[in-house]
């Protein structure tokens, strides 16, 4: 179970670092470009939001694998 906690902490720190970077560097920019040539703020917001999403997806995957592992062990004990 320790590996799941380490991975959860890793992906959580990735998410938090990307969130803090987005708030610090481009607080009012949304990663949506409506013009022909987006400014650097939109591009940075897009990249940082992508890293945030990678962290969130990693958290979800770790939770799913940990849950399935826990359920497998509970089923094996009940037999």
C-alpha positions as CSV (number, residue, x, y, z in Angstrom):
1,X,0.0,0.0,0.0
2,X,3.0,2.3,0.4
3,X,3.6,2.5,-3.3
4,X,0.1,3.7,-3.8
5,X,0.6,6.4,-1.3
6,X,3.9,7.5,-2.8
7,X,2.3,7.6,-6.3
8,X,-0.7,9.5,-4.9
9,X,1.7,12.0,-3.3
10,X,3.7,12.3,-6.6
11,X,0.7,13.0,-8.7
12,X,-0.8,15.3,-6.1
13,X,2.4,17.4,-6.0
14,X,2.5,17.6,-9.8
15,X,-1.1,18.9,-9.7
16,X,-0.4,21.4,-6.9
17,X,2.8,22.6,-8.5
18,X,1.0,23.2,-11.9
19,X,-1.9,24.9,-10.1
20,X,0.4,27.2,-8.2
21,X,2.3,28.0,-11.4
22,X,-0.9,28.9,-13.2
23,X,-2.1,31.1,-10.4
24,X,1.3,32.8,-10.1
25,X,2.2,33.3,-13.7
26,X,-1.1,33.7,-15.6
27,X,-3.9,34.2,-13.0
28,X,-6.5,35.6,-15.4
29,X,-5.8,33.7,-18.5
30,X,-8.0,30.8,-19.7
31,X,-6.5,28.1,-22.0
32,X,-9.0,29.1,-24.8
33,X,-7.8,31.0,-27.8
34,X,-10.4,32.8,-29.8
35,X,-8.2,34.8,-32.1
36,X,-5.8,34.0,-34.9
37,X,-2.6,34.3,-32.8
38,X,-3.0,33.6,-29.1
39,X,-0.7,35.5,-26.7
40,X,1.9,33.9,-24.6
41,X,-0.5,34.0,-21.6
42,X,-2.9,31.7,-23.3
43,X,-0.2,29.3,-24.4
44,X,1.3,29.1,-20.9
45,X,-2.2,28.6,-19.4
46,X,-2.8,25.8,-21.9
47,X,0.5,24.0,-21.1
48,X,0.1,24.4,-17.3
49,X,-3.5,23.3,-17.4
50,X,-2.4,20.2,-19.4
51,X,0.1,19.4,-16.7
52,X,-2.7,19.9,-14.1
53,X,-4.9,17.4,-15.9
54,X,-2.0,14.9,-16.1
55,X,-1.8,15.1,-12.3
56,X,-5.5,14.6,-11.8
57,X,-5.7,11.7,-14.2
58,X,-2.7,10.1,-12.4
59,X,-4.5,10.5,-9.1
60,X,-7.6,8.9,-10.5
61,X,-5.7,6.0,-11.9
62,X,-3.8,5.4,-8.7
63,X,-7.0,5.4,-6.7
64,X,-8.6,2.9,-9.1
65,X,-5.7,0.5,-9.0
66,X,-5.4,0.8,-5.2
67,X,-9.2,0.1,-4.9
68,X,-9.0,-2.9,-7.2
69,X,-6.0,-4.2,-5.3
70,X,-7.7,-3.8,-2.0
71,X,-10.9,-5.5,-3.3
72,X,-8.8,-8.4,-4.6
73,X,-7.1,-8.9,-1.3
74,X,-10.5,-8.8,0.5
75,X,-12.0,-11.4,-1.8
76,X,-9.0,-13.6,-1.4
77,X,-9.2,-13.5,2.4
78,X,-12.9,-14.3,2.4
79,X,-12.3,-17.6,0.5
